[in-house]
Amino acid sequence: MKENKYITPAFITADDLKRIRKKLDITQKEFAALIQVSKPTVERWERSGENITGPVVLLIQMIDKYPEYIDAIKVPQKKLPLRLWYMHRQKVCSIIDVDEMRRQVVVTNYAEHIMFRAFGAVENPSFEMYTEFLESRCFPRTRDKMKLILQDLDLPFYDPFMIIEKTEGRMAEDDFWIRIER
């Protein structure tokens, strides 16, 4: 049986880590969030004179080679009052920023396949498209015994946003859901 071999370094140093962090122009805290470790871990790595080993070595090598990837996964600054995270399982597909008073919608897509995006191929959805999207993540208005369902959700009337606040927009047929951030 053929054995695969790789040129991944066995370790990186504190200087390598600092160089990458400075190349990305991010703090230790931001770097820790990026690579999913604690800030004290990054601090310890950067302070120590010891070699750093483990999966972080490959990750640092990849970030060094493809720093533009970090920009592709960066969360945009929130400029509108409401943010919805459209998720598939634990993967962020789209971030939808909304100002309901001004009827503004701004979407940032992270999913490459349009089937995983909140508005498909549409990059600049209208407010009407946003309201249709919300309703698509709820049970139908015409559902039999809808008043019982609303009662179970402790809602006085059918409102897609209020339903999503209670159900996270989860549907029986798929693994998509919505997290609301105010």
C-alpha positions as CSV (number, residue, x, y, z in Angstrom):
1,M,0.0,0.0,0.0
2,K,1.3,3.4,-1.0
3,E,2.0,5.8,1.9
4,N,1.3,9.5,1.3
5,K,3.9,12.0,2.6
6,Y,3.6,15.7,3.1
7,I,5.9,18.7,3.4
8,T,4.1,20.2,6.4
9,P,6.7,21.5,8.9
10,A,6.9,19.6,12.2
11,F,6.6,22.8,14.2
12,I,6.4,26.6,14.1
13,T,8.0,29.1,16.4
14,A,6.6,32.1,18.3
15,D,8.2,34.4,15.7
16,D,6.3,32.5,12.9
17,L,3.1,33.0,14.8
18,K,3.7,36.7,15.5
19,R,4.7,37.2,11.8
20,I,1.4,35.7,10.5
21,R,-0.7,37.6,13.1
22,K,1.0,40.9,12.1
23,K,0.6,40.0,8.4
24,L,-3.1,39.7,9.0
25,D,-3.1,42.8,11.2
26,I,-5.1,41.3,14.0
27,T,-4.9,41.1,17.8
28,Q,-4.1,38.0,19.8
29,K,-7.8,37.9,20.8
30,E,-8.9,38.1,17.1
31,F,-6.3,35.5,16.1
32,A,-7.5,33.2,18.9
33,A,-11.1,33.5,17.6
34,L,-9.9,32.8,14.1
35,I,-8.1,29.5,14.9
36,Q,-10.6,28.5,17.6
37,V,-8.3,28.5,20.6
38,S,-8.3,30.7,23.8
39,K,-6.5,34.0,24.0
40,P,-4.2,32.7,26.8
41,T,-3.1,29.9,24.4
42,V,-2.0,32.4,21.8
43,E,-0.3,34.4,24.5
44,R,1.5,31.4,25.8
45,W,2.6,30.3,22.3
46,E,3.9,33.8,21.5
47,R,5.8,34.1,24.9
48,S,7.3,30.7,24.9
49,G,10.6,29.8,23.4
50,E,9.4,26.3,22.7
51,N,8.3,24.9,19.3
52,I,4.6,24.9,18.6
53,T,3.3,21.7,17.3
54,G,-0.1,20.2,16.3
55,P,-2.8,21.1,13.8
56,V,-2.0,24.8,14.2
57,V,1.2,24.2,12.2
58,L,-0.7,23.3,9.0
59,L,-3.2,26.0,9.6
60,I,-0.5,28.7,9.9
61,Q,1.1,27.3,6.8
62,M,-2.2,27.6,4.9
63,I,-2.9,31.1,6.2
64,D,0.6,32.2,5.2
65,K,0.1,30.9,1.7
66,Y,-3.5,32.1,1.3
67,P,-4.0,35.2,3.5
68,E,-6.9,36.5,1.3
69,Y,-9.0,33.6,2.6
70,I,-9.2,35.4,5.9
71,D,-11.0,38.3,4.2
72,A,-13.4,35.9,2.7
73,I,-14.6,34.6,6.1
74,K,-14.5,37.9,7.9
75,V,-17.8,39.0,9.5
76,P,-18.8,42.5,8.3
77,Q,-19.3,45.2,10.8
78,K,-22.9,45.5,11.8
79,K,-24.3,48.8,10.3
80,L,-28.1,48.1,10.5
81,P,-30.1,47.4,13.7
82,L,-30.9,43.8,13.1
83,R,-28.7,40.9,12.0
84,L,-29.9,37.4,11.0
85,W,-27.4,34.5,10.6
86,Y,-28.8,32.0,8.1
87,M,-27.1,28.7,9.0
88,H,-26.9,25.2,7.6
89,R,-26.1,23.0,10.6
90,Q,-23.2,24.9,12.1
91,K,-22.0,26.6,8.9
92,V,-22.8,30.3,8.2
93,C,-24.4,30.6,4.8
94,S,-25.5,34.2,4.7
95,I,-25.6,37.2,7.1
96,I,-28.6,39.4,6.6
97,D,-28.5,42.9,8.0
98,V,-31.9,44.7,8.2
99,D,-33.3,48.1,9.0
100,E,-37.1,47.5,9.1
101,M,-37.9,51.2,9.6
102,R,-36.0,52.2,6.4
103,R,-36.8,48.9,4.7
104,Q,-33.1,48.2,4.0
105,V,-31.6,44.8,3.5
106,V,-27.9,44.0,3.1
107,V,-26.7,40.4,2.6
108,T,-23.2,38.9,2.8
109,N,-23.0,35.4,1.4
110,Y,-20.5,32.9,2.6
111,A,-21.8,29.8,0.9
112,E,-20.5,29.2,-2.6
113,H,-23.4,27.2,-3.8
114,I,-26.5,29.3,-4.4
115,M,-28.8,26.7,-2.9
116,F,-27.3,27.4,0.5
117,R,-27.7,31.2,0.2
118,A,-30.6,33.0,1.8
119,F,-31.6,34.7,-1.4
120,G,-30.1,32.3,-3.9
121,A,-28.3,34.1,-6.7
122,V,-29.7,37.5,-5.7
123,E,-26.9,39.7,-4.2
124,N,-29.1,42.8,-3.4
125,P,-32.5,41.6,-2.2
126,S,-35.4,43.9,-1.8
127,F,-37.3,44.3,1.5
128,E,-40.2,42.3,0.0
129,M,-37.8,39.5,-0.8
130,Y,-36.6,39.6,2.8
131,T,-40.2,39.3,4.1
132,E,-40.9,36.4,1.7
133,F,-37.7,34.7,2.9
134,L,-38.9,35.0,6.6
135,E,-42.3,33.6,5.7
136,S,-40.6,30.7,3.8
137,R,-38.9,29.7,7.1
138,C,-42.3,29.4,8.9
139,F,-45.3,27.2,8.8
140,P,-47.8,28.4,6.1
141,R,-50.4,31.0,7.0
142,T,-53.1,28.6,5.7
143,R,-52.1,25.8,8.0
144,D,-55.0,23.9,9.5
145,K,-55.4,24.7,13.2
146,M,-52.9,27.5,13.0
147,K,-54.4,29.2,16.1
148,L,-53.4,26.1,18.1
149,I,-49.8,26.3,16.8
150,L,-49.6,30.0,17.6
151,Q,-51.0,29.3,21.1
152,D,-48.3,26.7,21.6
153,L,-45.7,29.3,20.6
154,D,-47.3,31.8,22.9
155,L,-47.9,34.2,20.0
156,P,-51.1,36.4,19.6
157,F,-51.1,36.4,15.8
158,Y,-49.2,35.1,12.7
159,D,-46.0,37.2,12.3
160,P,-43.1,35.5,10.5
161,F,-40.4,37.3,12.5
162,M,-42.0,36.5,15.8
163,I,-42.3,32.9,14.8
164,I,-38.7,32.7,13.8
165,E,-37.7,34.2,17.1
166,K,-39.4,31.2,18.8
167,T,-38.5,28.4,16.3
168,E,-35.2,29.7,14.8
169,G,-36.8,29.2,11.4
170,R,-36.2,25.4,11.8
171,M,-38.2,23.2,9.4
172,A,-38.7,19.5,9.5
173,E,-37.4,19.0,5.9
174,D,-34.0,20.6,6.2
175,D,-31.0,21.5,8.4
176,F,-31.2,25.3,7.9
177,W,-32.0,27.7,10.7
178,I,-31.7,31.4,11.7
179,R,-30.0,33.1,14.6
180,I,-31.2,36.6,15.4
181,E,-28.8,39.2,16.7
182,R,-30.1,42.7,17.7
